[in-house]
Amino acid sequence: MALTEVFTGKHAALTLASEDTPEGADAKAVVDEFAIQTVGRLTDVRVTVDTALKEFYEVGRRHPVSLSPGDIAVHGTVGRAYVNGALLMLLQGRGSAPTAIAEPYVQPAFTITLRLADPARPGNSLTLEIGGVKFQNWSFTLPEDDFVLENLAFRALTIRVVDREGGDSGGEAAPTAVAFASE
Amino acid sequence: MGGAAMDDDAGDLVVARSFVVRAMLERPDVAPARWHGFITDAETGERHAWRRVADIARSVEATLAAAAAGPRRGSPGGLRIRGAAMAGPALTDVVTDMLTVLGLRLPAAAPALPDPNVTLERVQEKLVGLGNHRGDEPTGTLGTRTLRGGRLDARVRFQLWAASAPDVDAAMQLLHTTLLDDGADLRQEGFLRFAAAGTTLAEHVPTVGAGAWRKASSFDLLYEYQFVDADDAASLIARLEVTTDPEVVAGPGRERGSIVDELARWDDEGAPDLVVRGPAGVARVSALTFVPGPALGGTVTFARSSGTGAPAAHLPDLDAFWLATAGARPAQPDADVTLTPALAFAALGPPAPGLELGDWDADATPDAYTAFDRRLDDALVLPTAADRFTLTYTPPGGGAGLDQTAVVYLRVNPP
């Protein structure tokens, strides 16, 4: 069945995974300690990919004659009901430890996996793998009579599409591969 | 209680069905204390709240009548929904639970007047977060469990009755103040927001008895229910028996085999060895034990062998065994230690509450397991296929399994 279904936040899950680097090791320590492999109580997730595409204009023409790809920026934001300091610690790493840590220390880096799946179609899933993620900033609001929320912005190195289209019998199919022409 | 049985075999003369009744007395300091509770169909797990004892009989009667009419949607034999949709409780139960909690705040019914009640005016399902995830929870010996929940954005209406207008006004005021006083308790029971939305004037209803006065008050609330999603949970499957029919189904060429993992289950019917073959490593050993009676008899042997046939060094305790056998080049590649089961489990670490699972001793209560977990500072390395790490139970009288009704799960490198 073709991947044409629509989803809501009810079908989503955001999971964190560590990377095999010193920065990844610190992120893993935080993720394991706070048990946030699957981040709970997320209220809003936004992911943006900017390519800084630039137009080139020739003299005497109003339309651009070419579009030049520019720098790629992967960034986004997440919001969560504040239930613990896990995400702040993922931003600062050892800098948010209960006891002061001498600098320098690494900033944790990790992978975010955003998965959309409908239980009615267990063979199909849409996944975005965002690699080399670091939180950029953290903010926190403390209203007098409402839920306490935290908001974070992140930047990432890569983003990959891992869509899987399986049958109704379940199981995990291979990721959808695009047959690009050889250069 | 429990132990439901509804045998599908046509030859059975008796069809049995069990129900579990739980009675609770909350807030005994607040008069009048009233019993209430739940009745659970042991076969389907369906749960209904009861506020009066007569509700129990009605619930059983309705369930048996439905069973006699045949399987229905959602019951065994009916439509089965796969995936995460199976994880959450039925919203019917959630709403029932929510109204039951609120119903406990209702005043007692006056003689010859209708019972006060609380009903839904409107309800809308809300998410706890993306995917209704609350987070993860480490279980120690069984990896992590996914915590989920859900929310109901609802408006409920309390309806009270009294013999006069001042009485019904006073009863409504008492209800409001009771709900305000119970704010912390209600929040603990899942009511994240709770606010009065409006109250009607006292209304005379002449058709009820000798005339009665009714008053209703509405409240807006946000109710959160929580549950553990077992869909992704680690399992305790110790052995899978498989058959392979190479040519003809059930033909003479059928092959039988067993698929085992680094997990063994010991009980009074059998205690197979837990064998880890190289190339592999042992970095963690966990045990889940259910021993309802006295301490287990017999012995437990931890052994590492290199497959060369060299005699094993008998070590005095488990720490000495780990120390002698750890690493890629152990000091003692052939060694063992034999301990009583109690000492062996204690050497794995302090006991911790495990999980409730099954009813092996058939005492009608779920079996509470105790967990032991040992992470090795220096992993035991089995570099070749000849190397073995073995956990063996030897019963005292030469029987097949544990010397009493008990269960032990042993696992190497749990998730």
Interface residues (C-beta under 8 A of the other chain):
Chain A: G9 K10 H11 A12 A13 L14 A35 I36 Q37 T38 V39 G40 R41 L42 T43 V45 R80 A81 V83 A117 P119 A120 P122 F147 G170
Chain B: I81 R82 G83 A84 A85 M86 L127 V128 G129 L130 G131 N132 H133 R134 G135 D136 E137 P138 T144 T146 L147 L192
